[in-house]
Amino acid sequence: MQHLRDLPAETPDGHRLELHANSGLFADIAAARDSGVQGVGLYRSELHFFLRDRFPGEEEQTTLYTRVLRIMEPYPVVLRTLDIGGDKPLPYFPIIEQNPFLGWRGIRISLDQPDLFKTQLRAMLRAGIAYPNLSILLPMISSVSELSEALELLRGAQTELQEEGMAIPTPRVGIMVEVPSAVYQIDALIQMVDFASIGSNDLTQYLLAVDRNNDRVAKLYDSLHPAVLKAIQQVIERVQAAGRPVSVCGEMAGDPAAALLLMAMGVDSLSMNLGGLLKIKWMIRSIPYAEARTLLAEAMTLNNTAAIRDRVNAFLDQRGLGGPLRIGK
């Protein structure tokens, strides 16, 4: 499939979307640059925090983010602010909770530790001085007040740097939609930012009340659940109605059955691990958008997760794509 590397992710009838990479280490960035992706849709900044025995300082982070932006220039890079907690505790910042997935994680930690958050924001903004391909993504937003507080800290960091004599451009800022409250407040939230990124892993987990790391209930975790699909479709429609782009990151983007439905919903971009990127591009280039839309309409009438997955897999099988794409769970 290497011959697809430099070809666009465009359906036979002319519908195009962008394919981006999820990344977090320099090796991933270099591989992404050489794979034909059109940007980094999710840069997990916390991975570099895990490689250290302390929180990295502003200079260290600035050097790191500058290198990432430089490698990917001119393609966009979405730097997600620190997303720890839940199943991602830092060894030097332990968080002991009975229910960590509903506890102190993501933006909640950043807002409760404003000095730590401001250091990271300053570093990201400084990296963006020379590289305008910077976007900043705020994880785990669950309310308008949280987003307002985060944006105020970002503006404060920008003002500080400008007062220090730095010409700081205003970056694109987005939110991750990964909790149900963000789905239902998306009309208000999207007016405050430039784009939205749907975090399918956590959104599925929270909508279905399923800990996917718990073997007893993991079989209930499936992003093709009708409720998950309806929530994602609603977000895509509302974000685009507001004139903003919307992406999906997480395992859904790299699952051919799910990616086909997301394409049919009209998502602007998919961000995934590099391993599945060329297969997803091959699928997109093989299936007319009009046919995908017809399939989506049929799938959205089904009320059973297994039935939806079976129907999409059968559709792909009929077109000779099922086997090569290794569909299914």
C-alpha positions as CSV (number, residue, x, y, z in Angstrom):
1,M,0.0,0.0,0.0
2,Q,3.0,2.3,0.0
3,H,2.0,3.6,-3.4
4,L,-0.9,5.4,-1.5
5,R,1.5,7.4,0.6
6,D,1.4,10.7,-1.3
7,L,-2.2,10.3,-2.6
8,P,-5.0,12.2,-0.9
9,A,-7.6,10.4,1.3
10,E,-10.4,11.1,-1.2
11,T,-13.3,8.9,-2.2
12,P,-14.0,8.0,-5.9
13,D,-16.7,10.6,-6.0
14,G,-14.6,13.4,-4.7
15,H,-15.2,13.6,-1.0
16,R,-11.9,14.4,0.8
17,L,-10.8,14.3,4.5
18,E,-7.4,14.5,6.1
19,L,-5.6,11.7,7.9
20,H,-3.4,12.7,10.8
21,A,-1.2,10.8,13.2
22,N,-1.4,10.3,16.9
23,S,2.0,10.7,18.4
24,G,4.0,11.5,21.5
25,L,7.6,10.6,21.0
26,F,10.2,11.8,18.5
27,A,10.4,8.5,16.8
28,D,6.7,8.6,16.1
29,I,7.0,12.2,14.7
30,A,9.8,11.2,12.3
31,A,7.8,8.2,11.2
32,A,4.7,10.3,10.7
33,R,6.7,12.8,8.6
34,D,7.8,10.0,6.3
35,S,4.4,8.3,6.1
36,G,2.4,10.8,4.0
37,V,0.2,12.1,6.9
38,Q,-1.2,15.6,6.6
39,G,-0.4,16.5,10.2
40,V,-0.3,15.4,13.8
41,G,-3.9,15.4,15.1
42,L,-3.0,14.5,18.7
43,Y,0.4,15.0,20.3
44,R,0.4,13.4,23.7
45,S,2.6,15.8,25.6
46,E,2.4,13.7,28.8
47,L,4.5,11.0,27.3
48,H,7.6,13.1,27.7
49,F,6.6,13.8,31.3
50,F,6.6,10.0,31.9
51,L,10.2,9.7,30.7
52,R,11.5,12.1,33.5
53,D,11.7,11.9,37.3
54,R,10.3,15.5,37.7
55,F,8.1,17.9,35.8
56,P,10.1,19.4,32.9
57,G,10.7,23.1,33.1
58,E,9.7,25.8,30.6
59,E,13.0,25.8,28.7
60,E,13.0,22.0,28.4
61,Q,9.4,21.9,27.2
62,T,10.0,24.8,24.7
63,T,12.9,22.9,23.1
64,L,10.7,19.8,22.9
65,Y,7.7,21.4,21.3
66,T,9.8,23.5,18.9
67,R,11.5,20.3,17.7
68,V,8.1,18.6,17.1
69,L,6.7,21.6,15.2
70,R,9.9,22.0,13.1
71,I,9.9,18.3,12.1
72,M,6.2,18.5,10.9
73,E,6.3,21.9,9.3
74,P,4.3,23.0,7.3
75,Y,1.7,20.4,8.4
76,P,-0.4,21.2,11.5
77,V,0.5,19.8,14.9
78,V,-2.1,19.6,17.7
79,L,-0.3,19.7,21.1
80,R,-2.5,18.4,23.8
81,T,-1.9,19.9,27.2
82,L,-1.0,17.5,30.0
83,D,-3.5,14.7,30.3
84,I,-2.6,12.6,33.3
85,G,-4.7,10.8,35.9
86,G,-7.1,8.0,35.3
87,D,-4.9,5.2,33.9
88,K,-2.0,7.6,33.4
89,P,-0.5,8.5,36.8
90,L,3.0,10.1,36.8
91,P,5.4,8.2,39.1
92,Y,6.6,11.4,40.7
93,F,3.0,12.8,41.0
94,P,1.0,10.0,42.5
95,I,-2.8,10.3,42.6
96,I,-4.6,7.7,44.8
97,E,-8.3,7.6,44.2
98,Q,-11.1,5.0,44.5
99,N,-12.4,5.8,41.0
100,P,-9.6,7.6,39.0
101,F,-11.5,7.7,35.8
102,L,-14.1,9.9,37.5
103,G,-11.6,11.8,39.5
104,W,-8.7,14.2,39.3
105,R,-7.5,14.0,35.7
106,G,-6.9,16.0,32.5
107,I,-7.8,19.6,32.6
108,R,-9.0,19.3,36.2
109,I,-5.4,18.8,37.3
110,S,-4.1,21.6,35.1
111,L,-6.7,24.1,36.5
112,D,-5.9,23.1,40.1
113,Q,-2.2,23.5,39.4
114,P,-2.1,26.8,37.5
115,D,1.7,27.3,37.8
116,L,2.3,23.9,36.2
117,F,-0.3,24.6,33.5
118,K,1.1,28.1,32.9
119,T,4.6,26.7,32.4
120,Q,3.4,24.3,29.8
121,L,1.3,26.9,28.0
122,R,4.2,29.4,27.9
123,A,6.4,26.7,26.4
124,M,3.9,25.8,23.7
125,L,3.4,29.5,22.9
126,R,7.1,30.1,22.7
127,A,7.5,27.2,20.3
128,G,4.8,28.7,18.1
129,I,6.8,31.9,17.6
130,A,8.8,30.4,14.7
131,Y,6.3,27.7,13.7
132,P,2.7,28.8,13.0
133,N,1.6,25.2,12.5
134,L,0.9,25.1,16.3
135,S,-2.6,24.2,17.7
136,I,-3.3,23.7,21.4
137,L,-5.8,21.1,22.5
138,L,-7.5,21.1,26.0
139,P,-8.4,17.6,27.3
140,M,-11.4,16.5,29.4
141,I,-13.4,19.7,29.2
142,S,-16.8,19.1,30.8
143,S,-18.2,22.6,31.3
144,V,-18.2,26.2,30.0
145,S,-16.7,27.4,33.2
146,E,-13.7,25.0,32.9
147,L,-13.1,26.1,29.4
148,S,-13.3,29.8,30.3
149,E,-10.8,29.3,33.1
150,A,-8.4,27.5,30.8
151,L,-8.6,30.1,28.1
152,E,-8.1,32.9,30.6
153,L,-4.8,31.1,31.8
154,L,-3.8,30.8,28.1
155,R,-4.4,34.5,27.5
156,G,-2.5,35.3,30.7
157,A,0.5,33.3,29.5
158,Q,0.4,35.0,26.1
159,T,0.3,38.5,27.8
160,E,3.2,37.6,30.0
161,L,5.4,36.6,27.1
162,Q,4.4,39.7,25.1
163,E,5.3,41.8,28.1
164,E,8.7,40.0,28.1
165,G,9.2,41.3,24.5
166,M,8.3,38.2,22.6
167,A,6.1,38.4,19.5
168,I,3.6,35.7,20.4
169,P,1.0,34.8,17.7
170,T,-2.4,33.6,18.8
171,P,-2.6,29.9,18.2
172,R,-5.6,27.8,17.2
173,V,-7.2,26.3,20.3
174,G,-9.5,23.4,20.5
175,I,-11.3,21.1,23.0
176,M,-11.5,17.4,23.3
177,V,-15.1,16.1,23.4
178,E,-14.8,13.0,25.6
179,V,-17.4,13.4,28.3
180,P,-21.2,13.4,27.9
181,S,-21.6,16.9,29.3
182,A,-19.4,18.3,26.5
183,V,-21.7,16.6,23.9
184,Y,-24.8,18.3,25.3
185,Q,-23.0,21.7,25.7
186,I,-21.2,21.6,22.4
187,D,-23.1,24.6,20.9
188,A,-21.8,26.8,23.7
189,L,-18.3,25.3,23.9
190,I,-17.5,25.4,20.2
191,Q,-18.2,29.2,20.1
192,M,-15.3,29.7,22.4
193,V,-12.6,27.8,20.4
194,D,-11.4,27.1,16.9
195,F,-12.0,23.4,16.5
196,A,-13.1,20.2,18.3
197,S,-11.5,16.8,18.6
198,I,-13.7,13.9,19.6
199,G,-11.8,11.6,21.9
200,S,-13.5,8.3,21.1
201,N,-11.9,6.2,23.7
202,D,-13.0,8.1,26.7
203,L,-16.3,9.2,25.2
204,T,-17.2,5.6,24.6
205,Q,-16.2,4.6,28.1
206,Y,-18.2,7.4,29.8
207,L,-21.3,7.0,27.6
208,L,-21.4,3.2,28.2
209,A,-20.2,3.3,31.8
210,V,-17.6,0.7,30.9
211,D,-14.0,0.5,32.1
212,R,-12.4,-1.0,29.1
213,N,-9.4,-2.1,31.2
214,N,-11.8,-4.2,33.4
215,D,-11.9,-7.7,32.0
216,R,-15.3,-8.3,33.5
217,V,-17.0,-5.6,31.4
218,A,-14.6,-5.0,28.6
219,K,-16.7,-7.0,26.2
220,L,-19.4,-4.2,26.5
221,Y,-17.0,-1.6,25.2
222,D,-17.6,-0.9,21.6
223,S,-17.6,2.4,19.8
224,L,-20.2,1.2,17.3
225,H,-22.8,1.2,20.1
226,P,-25.8,3.2,18.8
227,A,-25.6,5.7,21.6
228,V,-21.9,6.4,20.8
229,L,-22.6,6.8,17.1
230,K,-25.5,9.2,17.8
231,A,-23.5,11.3,20.2
232,I,-20.6,11.6,17.7
233,Q,-22.9,12.4,14.8
234,Q,-24.5,15.1,16.9
235,V,-21.2,16.7,17.8
236,I,-20.0,16.6,14.2
237,E,-23.2,18.3,12.9
238,R,-23.2,21.0,15.6
239,V,-19.5,21.8,15.3
240,Q,-19.7,22.1,11.5
241,A,-22.9,24.2,11.8
242,A,-20.8,26.6,13.8
243,G,-18.3,26.8,11.0
244,R,-15.5,24.9,12.9
245,P,-13.7,21.8,11.8
246,V,-14.0,18.5,13.8
247,S,-11.8,15.5,14.0
248,V,-11.9,12.1,15.7
249,C,-8.9,10.6,17.4
250,G,-8.7,7.4,19.3
251,E,-9.2,3.8,18.3
252,M,-12.3,4.5,16.2
253,A,-10.3,6.4,13.7
254,G,-8.1,3.4,13.0
255,D,-11.0,0.8,13.1
256,P,-12.0,0.5,9.4
257,A,-15.7,-0.2,10.3
258,A,-15.9,2.8,12.5
259,A,-13.8,5.0,10.2
260,L,-16.2,4.3,7.3
261,L,-19.1,5.5,9.4
262,L,-17.2,8.6,10.6
263,M,-16.3,9.4,7.0
264,A,-20.0,9.1,6.1
265,M,-20.9,11.5,9.0
266,G,-18.7,14.1,7.3
267,V,-15.9,14.4,9.8
268,D,-13.1,16.7,8.6
269,S,-10.2,14.6,9.8
270,L,-9.2,11.3,11.4
271,S,-6.2,11.0,13.7
272,M,-4.8,7.5,14.4
273,N,-1.8,5.4,15.1
274,L,0.4,5.1,12.0
275,G,0.0,1.3,11.7
276,G,-3.5,1.5,10.3
277,L,-3.2,4.7,8.3
278,L,-2.6,3.4,4.8
279,K,-5.4,0.8,5.2
280,I,-7.8,3.5,6.2
281,K,-6.7,5.6,3.2
282,W,-7.1,2.6,0.9
283,M,-10.7,2.1,2.2
284,I,-11.6,5.8,1.8
285,R,-10.2,5.8,-1.8
286,S,-12.2,2.6,-2.6
287,I,-15.7,3.5,-1.4
288,P,-17.9,6.3,-2.9
289,Y,-19.1,8.8,-0.3
290,A,-22.7,8.5,-1.5
291,E,-22.6,4.7,-0.8
292,A,-21.1,5.4,2.6
293,R,-23.9,7.8,3.4
294,T,-26.5,5.2,2.5
295,L,-24.8,2.7,4.7
296,L,-24.7,5.2,7.6
297,A,-28.4,5.9,7.3
298,E,-29.1,2.1,7.5
299,A,-26.7,1.6,10.4
300,M,-28.3,4.5,12.4
301,T,-31.6,2.6,12.3
302,L,-30.1,-0.4,14.1
303,N,-30.3,-0.7,17.8
304,N,-27.8,-3.4,18.4
305,T,-24.1,-2.9,18.4
306,A,-23.3,-6.3,17.0
307,A,-25.8,-5.8,14.2
308,I,-24.2,-2.5,13.2
309,R,-20.7,-4.0,13.1
310,D,-21.9,-7.0,11.2
311,R,-23.7,-4.8,8.6
312,V,-20.6,-2.6,8.1
313,N,-18.3,-5.6,7.8
314,A,-20.6,-7.2,5.3
315,F,-20.6,-4.0,3.3
316,L,-16.8,-4.1,3.2
317,D,-16.7,-7.8,2.4
318,Q,-19.0,-7.3,-0.6
319,R,-16.5,-4.8,-2.0
320,G,-13.5,-7.1,-1.4
321,L,-12.1,-5.0,1.4
322,G,-13.0,-7.1,4.5
323,G,-10.2,-9.6,4.6
324,P,-7.3,-7.2,3.9
325,L,-8.6,-4.7,6.4
326,R,-9.0,-7.4,9.1
327,I,-12.4,-6.1,10.2
328,G,-14.0,-7.1,13.5
329,K,-13.4,-7.5,17.1
